[in-house]
Amino acid sequence: MSYFMYDVMGGTVDEPGPETMRRVLDGLVEADDEHPDVSMTHESGWCLSAFRGGLLVWENPDDDSLGPGEMREVAREEILRLFGLLAAGDVAAVEALPWQNRACLRCLGG
């Protein structure tokens, strides 16, 4: 199973362990308008992006059947837990969470 993260400056970290995930997430203190997030992408195409302030965005850019979902004010430890689930390939557990603002893009003509 393969996954990778982008740090806040866009650098790639291949298959990080829990401590490296923490360090990547800690990099959000340096986030700015040009570099606002860190993310993890799984080989399945699913991506979880975290922004300073606890915004999470869940999406699969390879599958246009659903728009991105989001959660706000997510605690740091919960973000790390979700990164761990995605790294382990447990897409179903992450997908089952109460993501907001999802829309069927095909239904909207997207």
C-alpha positions in Angstrom: 0.0 0.0 0.0 1.4 3.4 -1.0 0.7 6.9 0.3 2.6 10.2 0.5 2.3 13.6 2.1 2.9 17.1 1.0 4.4 19.4 3.6 3.4 23.0 3.9 6.0 24.1 1.3 4.9 21.3 -1.2 7.7 18.9 -0.4 6.9 15.2 -0.8 7.3 12.8 2.1 6.9 9.1 1.0 5.1 6.8 3.4 5.7 8.8 6.6 5.3 7.1 10.0 3.3 8.6 12.9 6.2 10.9 14.1 6.8 12.2 10.6 3.1 12.8 10.2 3.2 14.9 13.4 6.2 17.0 12.1 4.4 17.6 8.7 1.3 18.7 10.5 3.4 20.9 12.9 4.5 22.7 9.7 1.1 24.4 9.5 2.4 27.0 11.9 4.3 28.4 8.8 1.2 28.2 6.5 0.5 31.3 4.4 -1.8 32.3 1.6 0.4 30.6 -1.0 1.1 27.4 1.1 -2.1 27.0 3.2 -2.2 23.2 3.9 -0.6 19.8 4.3 -2.0 16.7 2.8 -1.9 13.0 2.5 -2.8 11.1 -0.7 -3.4 7.3 -0.8 -2.8 5.2 -3.9 -6.5 4.8 -4.2 -6.7 8.5 -5.1 -8.3 9.7 -1.9 -6.7 12.8 -0.4 -7.0 14.4 3.1 -5.9 18.0 3.3 -5.4 19.8 6.7 -5.4 23.6 7.1 -4.3 25.8 10.0 -7.4 26.2 12.3 -8.6 22.7 11.9 -10.2 22.7 8.5 -10.1 19.3 6.8 -10.9 18.6 3.2 -11.6 15.0 2.0 -11.7 14.4 -1.8 -10.8 12.0 -4.6 -9.7 14.1 -7.6 -9.8 11.0 -9.7 -13.5 10.4 -9.0 -15.9 13.2 -9.9 -19.0 11.5 -8.6 -18.8 13.4 -5.3 -17.5 16.9 -4.5 -15.1 17.4 -1.7 -16.3 17.2 1.9 -15.1 19.3 4.8 -15.0 19.4 8.5 -14.1 22.4 10.6 -12.3 22.9 13.9 -10.9 19.4 13.9 -8.5 18.8 16.8 -4.9 18.0 15.9 -5.0 14.5 17.4 -8.1 13.7 15.3 -6.3 14.9 12.2 -3.4 12.6 13.0 -5.8 9.7 13.6 -7.4 10.3 10.2 -4.0 10.5 8.5 -3.2 7.2 10.1 -6.4 5.6 8.9 -5.8 6.8 5.3 -2.2 5.6 5.5 -3.4 2.2 6.5 -5.8 2.2 3.5 -9.0 2.4 5.6 -10.8 4.7 3.2 -14.2 3.5 4.3 -13.6 4.6 7.9 -12.6 8.1 6.8 -15.4 8.3 4.2 -18.0 7.3 6.9 -17.4 10.5 8.9 -19.9 13.4 8.7 -18.3 15.4 5.9 -20.2 18.6 5.1 -20.8 20.4 1.8 -20.6 17.3 -0.4 -22.6 17.4 -3.6 -23.0 15.0 -6.4 -21.0 16.8 -9.1 -22.7 14.8 -11.9 -26.1 15.9 -10.5 -24.9 19.6 -10.6 -23.6 19.2 -14.2 -19.9 19.2 -13.0 
